[in-house]
Amino acid sequence: MDKARQRIMKAAEQLFVQKGFNHVSVREVASRAKCSHTSIYVYFKDKHALLEAIAEKPLATLHASLVEANDLYELAERFVTFGLIHRNLYPLIMTTEAQRLDEGINHELNEWRLMLFTELKEKILAENDQSCSMDVARMVFYQLHGMIMTYVTSEETVEELLERLRPLLRHSVRRLCEGEGT
């Protein structure tokens, strides 16, 4: 990868995480990357394309990991583990300009989010009877997302958090998928 492109992506990621995507200008990214703001447009169509380039590799890695999961619990743990490992990046790539995925997709990040959600939904449907609705898949996704977001600023290690969260993670996924009586 071109060194200037790498420098721009690193600068943008730092600023987006620090200040939030909507509060960072292309000129700020250029200043941090020590390049002209016009040179950013050589590599990226716009600020959204820059964010998508930052998110592509981690989201592709997460998606591949979820596809390889043997069951719903493993998928859930892999998702939470990814979020905790990437605590700084996770909120940026999972919440920036998020939209309802059933209303059409207007940028690549939402395509990735839809693929991740689809893996979760497929695992739930494969392991439960077909009455396990789309709403249950949404609830499980929100549960996993909430666990991650609760600890994005925690100083605990990933291992410490997972040791504490694993039992709750398994229990909550089971409850949501199998119903209240389990």
C-alpha positions in Angstrom: 0.0 0.0 0.0 1.2 3.5 -0.9 2.9 5.2 2.2 0.9 8.4 1.7 -2.4 6.5 1.7 -1.3 4.6 4.8 -0.4 7.9 6.5 -3.8 9.4 5.6 -5.7 6.4 6.9 -3.8 6.4 10.1 -4.3 10.1 10.7 -8.0 9.8 9.8 -8.5 6.8 12.2 -6.9 8.7 15.0 -8.9 11.8 14.5 -12.2 9.9 13.9 -11.7 7.9 17.1 -10.7 11.0 19.1 -13.2 13.5 17.8 -15.9 11.5 16.1 -16.4 11.1 12.3 -18.8 14.1 12.0 -16.5 16.4 13.8 -13.4 15.9 11.6 -12.7 17.7 8.4 -10.7 16.5 5.4 -8.4 19.4 6.1 -7.8 18.2 9.6 -6.9 14.8 8.3 -4.5 16.3 5.8 -2.9 18.4 8.5 -2.3 15.4 10.7 -1.1 13.3 7.7 1.2 16.1 6.7 -0.2 16.3 3.2 -2.4 18.7 1.2 -6.2 18.2 1.5 -6.4 17.8 -2.2 -4.0 14.8 -2.1 -6.5 13.0 0.1 -8.9 13.0 -2.9 -6.3 11.2 -5.0 -6.8 8.2 -2.8 -10.4 8.6 -1.5 -13.5 9.9 -3.2 -14.6 11.6 0.0 -14.5 11.3 3.8 -16.9 8.4 3.7 -14.7 6.4 1.4 -11.8 7.1 3.8 -13.8 5.7 6.7 -14.8 2.7 4.6 -11.1 2.0 3.8 -10.2 2.1 7.5 -13.0 -0.3 8.3 -12.7 -2.7 5.5 -9.9 -5.0 6.8 -11.1 -5.3 10.4 -14.7 -6.0 9.2 -13.6 -8.5 6.6 -11.6 -10.3 9.3 -14.6 -10.2 11.7 -16.9 -11.5 9.0 -14.6 -14.4 8.1 -14.3 -15.3 11.8 -18.1 -15.3 12.2 -18.5 -17.5 9.1 -16.1 -20.1 10.6 -17.9 -20.2 14.0 -19.3 -23.6 14.8 -22.4 -22.4 16.6 -24.2 -19.4 17.8 -22.3 -19.1 21.1 -19.0 -19.2 19.4 -20.2 -16.6 16.9 -21.4 -14.4 19.8 -18.1 -14.7 21.7 -16.1 -14.0 18.5 -18.2 -10.9 17.9 -17.7 -9.6 21.5 -14.0 -10.5 21.5 -13.5 -8.5 18.2 -15.3 -5.5 19.7 -13.2 -5.6 22.9 -10.0 -6.0 21.0 -10.9 -3.1 18.8 -12.4 -0.9 21.5 -11.3 2.3 19.9 -12.3 1.4 16.4 -15.5 -0.6 17.1 -17.8 2.4 17.9 -16.5 4.2 14.8 -17.0 1.4 12.4 -20.2 0.0 13.9 -22.2 3.1 14.8 -21.1 5.9 12.4 -24.0 6.7 10.2 -25.7 3.4 11.0 -29.1 3.0 9.5 -31.9 0.4 9.5 -30.6 -2.2 7.2 -34.0 -3.0 5.8 -34.4 0.5 4.4 -31.7 0.2 1.7 -28.0 0.5 2.0 -26.4 3.9 1.2 -22.7 3.1 1.8 -20.3 0.2 2.1 -20.1 0.2 6.0 -23.8 -0.7 6.1 -23.2 -3.5 3.6 -20.6 -4.9 6.0 -23.0 -4.5 8.9 -25.7 -6.3 7.0 -23.3 -9.2 6.2 -22.4 -9.5 9.9 -26.1 -9.4 11.0 -26.9 -12.0 8.3 -24.3 -14.4 9.7 -25.8 -14.0 13.2 -29.4 -14.4 11.9 -28.4 -17.5 9.9 -26.8 -19.2 12.9 -29.8 -18.4 15.0 -32.2 -19.9 12.4 -30.0 -23.0 11.9 -29.9 -23.8 15.6 -33.5 -22.9 16.6 -36.9 -23.6 15.1 -38.1 -21.3 12.4 -40.3 -19.5 14.9 -37.2 -17.8 16.1 -37.9 -14.5 14.4 -36.0 -11.6 12.9 -36.8 -9.8 16.1 -34.8 -12.3 18.1 -31.8 -11.9 15.8 -32.0 -8.1 16.4 -32.2 -8.6 20.1 -29.2 -10.8 20.1 -27.3 -8.3 18.0 -28.2 -5.5 20.3 -27.2 -7.6 23.3 -23.7 -8.2 21.8 -23.3 -4.6 20.7 -24.4 -3.4 24.2 -21.9 -5.6 25.9 -19.1 -4.2 23.8 -20.2 -0.6 24.1 -20.4 -0.9 27.9 -16.7 -1.7 28.0 -15.1 0.4 25.3 -13.5 2.7 27.9 -12.7 -0.1 30.4 -9.1 -0.5 31.4 -9.5 -4.2 32.0 -7.8 -6.5 29.5 -9.8 -8.4 26.9 -9.0 -11.6 28.8 -10.3 -10.2 32.1 -13.5 -8.9 30.5 -14.2 -12.1 28.6 -13.7 -14.3 31.7 -16.3 -12.2 33.4 -18.7 -11.8 30.4 -18.6 -15.3 29.0 -21.2 -16.8 31.3 -23.5 -13.9 30.9 -23.0 -13.9 27.1 -24.0 -17.6 26.9 -26.9 -17.2 29.3 -28.3 -14.1 27.5 -28.0 -15.6 24.0 -29.7 -18.8 25.2 -32.5 -16.9 26.9 -33.1 -14.7 23.9 -33.2 -17.6 21.5 -34.8 -20.3 23.5 -37.3 -18.2 25.5 -37.9 -17.2 29.0 -38.2 -20.7 30.5 -34.6 -21.8 30.0 
